[in-house]
Amino acid sequence: MSKKILIVDDEAHIRMLIEQTLEDLEDEGVEFLTADNGESALHLIQSEKPNLVFLDVMMPKMNGMDVCLQVKKDPDLKDVFIILLTAKGQDFDRQKGQEVGANIYMTKPFDPEAIWLKAIEVLGINS
């Protein structure tokens, strides 16, 4: 079974930046999925069960916090690793991210190397 990464952001250039940062993982058989809103993201997570999700917080249709909460409440999705990506860096926002079950809370602008290192760690790939 191939490993899957879902990249969710309503801004196309952010999705593209993350995908370009991680593109070498395709050589390891990693499949990339993308969504531009929370509702589509939740459906993709439920149907595709990605190993790793980079999830923006502020999005149309359903925000990332709500998506994360729904995923973490579903026993069938307990192994999905979620990294919330957001411009909101206040302690309150971080705490909210923990409350909804995010595995990691990263603020934008993010360090591409940090994204890469976390992805290979979560997927168990030796770089």
C-alpha positions in Angstrom: 0.0 0.0 0.0 1.4 3.4 -1.0 1.8 6.2 1.5 -0.3 9.3 0.9 0.0 12.9 1.9 -2.9 15.3 1.7 -2.2 19.0 1.3 -5.1 21.2 2.2 -5.0 25.0 1.7 -7.3 27.4 0.0 -4.3 29.2 -1.5 -3.0 27.4 -4.6 0.5 28.8 -4.2 0.8 27.3 -0.7 -0.4 23.9 -1.9 2.2 24.1 -4.7 5.0 25.2 -2.3 4.4 22.2 0.0 4.1 19.8 -2.8 7.4 21.1 -4.4 9.1 20.8 -1.0 8.1 17.2 -0.8 8.2 16.1 -4.4 11.3 13.9 -3.9 9.0 11.6 -1.8 7.3 10.6 -5.1 10.5 8.5 -5.7 9.6 6.6 -2.5 6.2 5.9 -3.8 4.4 8.6 -1.9 1.1 9.8 -3.5 0.0 13.4 -3.2 -3.6 14.5 -2.8 -4.8 18.1 -2.6 -7.9 20.0 -1.5 -8.8 23.7 -1.4 -11.4 23.6 1.3 -12.2 21.8 4.5 -15.3 20.0 3.3 -13.3 18.4 0.4 -10.5 17.6 2.7 -12.7 15.7 5.1 -14.2 13.7 2.3 -10.7 12.9 1.0 -9.4 11.9 4.4 -12.4 9.6 4.9 -12.1 7.9 1.5 -8.3 7.9 1.0 -7.1 7.6 4.6 -3.8 9.5 4.0 -0.9 8.9 6.3 -0.2 12.6 6.7 -2.3 15.8 6.3 -1.0 19.3 6.1 -4.1 21.2 7.0 -4.7 25.0 6.8 -6.9 26.4 9.5 -8.7 29.3 7.8 -10.5 27.9 4.8 -13.9 28.1 3.1 -16.8 25.6 3.7 -15.2 24.1 6.9 -12.2 25.3 8.8 -9.2 23.2 9.6 -9.9 23.0 13.3 -13.4 21.4 12.6 -11.9 19.0 10.0 -9.2 17.9 12.5 -11.8 17.4 15.2 -14.0 15.3 13.0 -11.0 13.2 11.9 -9.7 12.6 15.4 -13.2 11.6 16.6 -13.4 8.8 14.0 -11.8 5.6 15.2 -11.2 4.5 11.6 -9.0 7.6 11.1 -7.0 7.4 14.4 -3.7 6.8 12.5 -4.0 9.9 10.3 -1.2 12.4 11.4 -2.4 16.0 11.1 -0.2 19.0 11.0 -2.2 22.2 11.3 -0.6 25.1 9.2 -1.8 28.6 10.1 -0.9 32.2 10.3 -2.4 32.2 13.8 0.4 31.8 16.2 -1.1 32.9 19.5 -1.0 30.6 22.5 -4.8 30.5 22.4 -4.7 29.2 18.8 -2.1 26.6 19.6 -4.1 25.4 22.6 -7.2 25.1 20.4 -5.1 23.0 17.9 -4.2 20.7 20.7 -7.8 20.4 21.9 -9.0 19.3 18.4 -6.3 16.7 18.3 -3.7 18.1 15.9 -0.4 16.2 16.1 1.6 19.3 15.3 0.7 23.0 15.0 3.0 24.9 12.6 2.8 28.6 11.9 3.1 30.3 8.5 5.5 31.2 7.1 6.9 27.8 7.6 10.3 26.5 7.1 10.3 24.0 4.1 13.1 22.0 5.7 10.9 21.5 8.8 8.0 20.3 6.5 10.4 17.9 4.8 11.9 16.5 8.1 8.5 16.0 9.6 7.1 14.3 6.5 9.9 11.7 6.3 9.7 11.1 10.1 5.9 10.5 10.0 6.1 8.3 6.9 9.1 6.4 8.2 11.3 7.2 5.2 15.1 7.3 5.5 16.4 10.5 3.7 
